[in-house]
Amino acid sequence: MIGKEMKSTGYFSFRELGMIALLAILAVFSGTYAPVYLLPGGSIAGFVHQFLILPGPGAGVFVFGSILCFWLVLGLLLVKKPGTAAVMSLLIVAIDLLIGTQAVSIHAIDVIVLVAVIIEILTMLPLTNTPLKYVTPALLAVLGATTLLLFLAGQAKMGENGAPATSFPLGYVVISLIALCYAVICYRHPAKYLAASAIANMYYLLHFWLFWGSSFAGRFPVAPDIIPVLLCVAAVGGVLSASGAYAIDLLVKMYSKADDGLVQGQ
């Protein structure tokens, strides 16, 4: 376990606390600057509405919600202790309050902690056992199929107001196919972190709809057929972020084993 050789502060060792702090800092700065410099369109809105041709409101959760889920899941995988994501979320909120980044400007720091709590709780449930192991693949299959059918029926929409798409709705096709692929993957190889991240990111979207508008449900989609599409977007963002966290955790484990082998060979 990470930090096993270090002195303990109680539950977490000093090394684990250092890693948690580092991951929280990376979460804040990647969420603030990565969309501007890495995404086509130069912003989250440009990426989801102009490049992917997705409807709104809430399609941006595919980016900023997924970034948050990625770091929270990575923290749990690396530290391997319950409570890691919750502590990370509190540090993220503290850093946001200190430097005044995106979460403060949109008055949404509460959702950061709630998403972390959801991930913490779900990863402690037997999501890989029957019947819970079928929930995530079924959810992804239904949302992916619905999104694809809407595209095939010519009902794709775009923009915050849900206007009919005037160009090829790339997001509908890509997101739906990814959802269907992950439905198969999660059915054959149940993974609790994929399920937890997908559900947590879907809650992020729901939180956005309910609480970030000028009134209760003021940001809710204007058309019912937009709802499954955006839920699919959020779920796919969740499974992709968890997959990225899994990949990094695997690389860390491979590096640790190789390093241990070199030490033992000396």
C-alpha positions in Angstrom: 0.0 0.0 0.0 1.2 3.5 -0.9 2.9 5.1 2.1 3.2 1.9 4.1 6.7 2.7 5.1 5.9 6.2 6.1 4.9 7.4 9.5 1.1 7.6 10.1 -1.0 10.6 11.0 -3.7 8.2 12.1 -5.8 6.9 9.2 -3.6 8.2 6.4 0.1 8.2 6.3 2.1 11.4 5.5 2.8 10.0 2.0 -0.8 9.3 1.4 -1.8 12.7 2.5 0.8 14.2 0.2 -0.5 12.2 -2.7 -4.1 13.2 -1.9 -3.1 16.9 -1.8 -1.2 16.6 -5.1 -4.1 14.9 -6.8 -6.5 17.6 -5.5 -4.3 20.4 -6.9 -4.0 18.6 -10.3 -7.8 18.2 -10.3 -8.3 21.9 -9.8 -5.8 23.1 -12.4 -6.7 20.4 -15.0 -10.4 21.4 -14.7 -9.6 25.0 -15.1 -7.0 25.0 -17.9 -7.2 21.7 -19.8 -10.5 22.6 -21.6 -9.1 25.9 -22.8 -5.8 24.6 -24.2 -6.7 21.0 -25.2 -10.3 20.9 -26.4 -11.3 21.7 -30.0 -13.2 25.0 -29.9 -11.1 26.4 -27.1 -13.8 26.0 -24.4 -16.2 23.4 -23.0 -19.1 25.1 -24.7 -17.3 25.2 -28.0 -16.3 21.5 -27.7 -19.7 20.1 -26.8 -22.0 22.4 -28.9 -19.9 23.3 -31.9 -17.6 20.3 -32.3 -19.7 17.4 -31.0 -23.0 19.0 -31.9 -24.6 18.1 -28.6 -27.7 19.6 -27.1 -27.9 21.4 -23.7 -28.1 22.4 -21.1 -25.5 20.3 -19.2 -23.5 18.7 -22.0 -20.4 20.3 -20.5 -20.6 17.7 -17.7 -19.0 15.4 -20.3 -15.8 17.5 -19.6 -15.8 19.1 -16.2 -17.7 16.3 -14.4 -15.5 13.7 -16.0 -12.3 15.5 -15.0 -13.5 15.5 -11.4 -14.5 11.8 -11.5 -11.1 10.9 -13.0 -9.1 12.4 -10.2 -11.4 11.1 -7.4 -11.3 7.5 -8.8 -7.5 7.7 -9.3 -7.1 8.8 -5.7 -9.1 5.8 -4.5 -7.1 3.4 -6.7 -3.7 4.7 -5.7 -4.3 5.3 -2.0 -6.6 2.3 -1.6 -8.4 3.6 1.4 -12.1 4.5 1.8 -12.4 8.2 2.5 -9.8 9.2 0.0 -12.2 10.8 -2.5 -14.1 12.6 0.2 -10.9 14.2 1.6 -9.8 15.1 -2.0 -13.1 16.8 -2.6 -12.8 18.9 0.5 -9.3 20.0 -0.6 -10.5 20.7 -4.1 -13.2 23.0 -2.6 -10.7 24.7 -0.4 -8.3 25.3 -3.3 -11.2 26.6 -5.4 -12.3 29.0 -2.6 -8.7 30.1 -2.3 -7.8 30.9 -5.9 -11.4 31.5 -7.2 -11.5 29.1 -10.1 -14.5 27.7 -12.1 -16.3 26.0 -9.2 -16.6 29.3 -7.2 -17.7 31.4 -10.2 -20.7 29.1 -10.8 -21.5 28.6 -7.1 -21.3 24.8 -7.4 -18.8 23.7 -4.9 -21.3 21.5 -3.1 -21.6 19.1 -6.0 -17.9 18.3 -5.8 -18.3 16.8 -2.3 -21.6 15.1 -3.3 -20.0 13.4 -6.3 -17.1 12.2 -4.1 -19.5 10.8 -1.5 -21.5 9.0 -4.2 -18.3 7.4 -5.6 -17.2 6.5 -2.0 -20.5 4.8 -1.3 -20.9 3.0 -4.6 -17.4 1.6 -4.5 -18.2 -0.1 -1.2 -21.3 -1.8 -2.6 -21.1 -5.2 -4.2 -21.6 -3.7 -7.7 -19.8 -6.7 -9.3 -22.2 -9.2 -7.8 -25.6 -10.3 -9.1 -28.0 -8.5 -9.5 -26.2 -5.2 -9.1 -23.6 -6.1 -11.8 -26.3 -5.8 -14.5 -27.3 -2.2 -13.6 -24.5 -0.4 -15.3 -24.5 -2.4 -18.6 -28.3 -2.2 -18.8 -28.2 1.6 -18.2 -25.5 2.1 -20.8 -27.2 -0.1 -23.3 -30.6 1.7 -22.9 -29.1 5.2 -23.0 -26.7 4.3 -25.9 -29.4 2.7 -28.0 -31.8 5.6 -27.4 -29.2 8.2 -28.4 -28.4 6.2 -31.6 -32.0 5.8 -32.5 -32.7 9.5 -32.1 -29.8 10.2 -34.5 -31.1 7.6 -37.0 -34.6 9.1 -36.8 -33.2 12.6 -37.6 -34.1 13.9 -34.2 -30.7 15.1 -33.2 -30.6 18.5 -31.5 -27.8 21.0 -30.7 -27.1 24.0 -28.5 -28.4 25.2 -25.1 -31.9 25.7 -26.5 -32.1 22.2 -28.1 -32.5 23.4 -31.7 -32.5 20.9 -34.5 -29.0 19.9 -35.5 -27.9 21.8 -38.7 -24.7 19.7 -39.2 -23.7 16.1 -38.7 -24.2 15.3 -35.0 -20.9 13.7 -34.3 -21.5 13.5 -30.6 -24.7 11.5 -31.0 -22.9 8.8 -33.0 -19.7 8.7 -31.0 -21.3 8.9 -27.5 -23.9 6.2 -28.3 -21.4 3.8 -29.8 -19.0 4.2 -26.8 -22.0 3.6 -24.5 -22.9 0.4 -26.3 -19.3 -0.8 -26.3 -19.0 -0.2 -22.6 -22.3 -1.9 -22.0 -20.7 -5.1 -23.4 -17.5 -4.5 -21.4 -19.3 -3.9 -18.1 -21.5 -7.0 -18.7 -18.5 -9.3 -19.4 -16.1 -7.7 -16.9 -18.0 -5.8 -14.1 -15.9 -3.1 -12.6 -17.2 -1.1 -9.6 -15.2 2.0 -10.4 -16.7 2.3 -13.9 -20.2 1.9 -12.4 -19.5 4.4 -9.6 -18.0 7.0 -11.9 -20.8 6.8 -14.4 -23.5 7.1 -11.8 -21.7 9.9 -10.0 -21.3 11.9 -13.3 -25.0 11.4 -14.0 -25.8 12.9 -10.6 -23.5 15.8 -11.5 -25.7 16.4 -14.5 -28.9 16.1 -12.5 -27.5 18.5 -9.9 -26.7 21.0 -12.7 -30.3 20.8 -14.0 -31.9 21.2 -10.6 -29.8 23.7 -8.8 -27.7 25.9 -11.1 -30.4 27.8 -12.8 -32.1 31.0 -11.9 -35.0 29.0 -10.4 -35.6 25.4 -9.3 -35.2 23.2 -12.3 -34.5 26.4 -14.3 -31.8 24.6 -16.3 -33.8 21.5 -17.1 -33.8 20.5 -20.8 -36.5 22.1 -22.9 -37.4 18.8 -24.8 -37.9 15.4 -23.2 -35.8 13.6 -25.9 -32.7 15.6 -24.8 -32.7 14.0 -21.4 -31.6 10.5 -22.3 -28.9 11.9 -24.7 -27.4 14.0 -21.9 -27.6 11.2 -19.4 -25.7 9.1 -21.9 -23.1 11.8 -22.3 -22.6 12.0 -18.6 -22.5 8.2 -18.2 -19.9 7.8 -21.0 -17.8 10.6 -19.5 -17.9 8.7 -16.2 -16.8 5.4 -17.6 -14.1 7.0 -19.8 -12.7 8.9 -16.8 -12.6 5.7 -14.6 -11.0 3.8 -17.5 -8.2 6.5 -17.6 -7.8 6.2 -13.9 -7.5 2.4 -14.2 -4.9 2.8 -16.9 -2.7 5.1 -14.8 -3.1 2.8 -11.7 -2.0 -0.1 -13.9 1.1 1.8 -15.1 2.0 2.7 -11.5 1.7 -0.9 -10.5 3.9 -2.0 -13.4 6.5 0.6 -12.5 6.4 -0.4 -8.9 6.9 -4.1 -9.7 9.8 -3.3 -12.1 11.4 -1.0 -9.5 11.1 -3.7 -6.8 12.6 -6.2 -9.2 15.6 -4.0 -9.8 16.1 -3.5 -6.1 15.9 -7.2 -5.4 18.4 -7.9 -8.2 21.0 -5.6 -6.7 
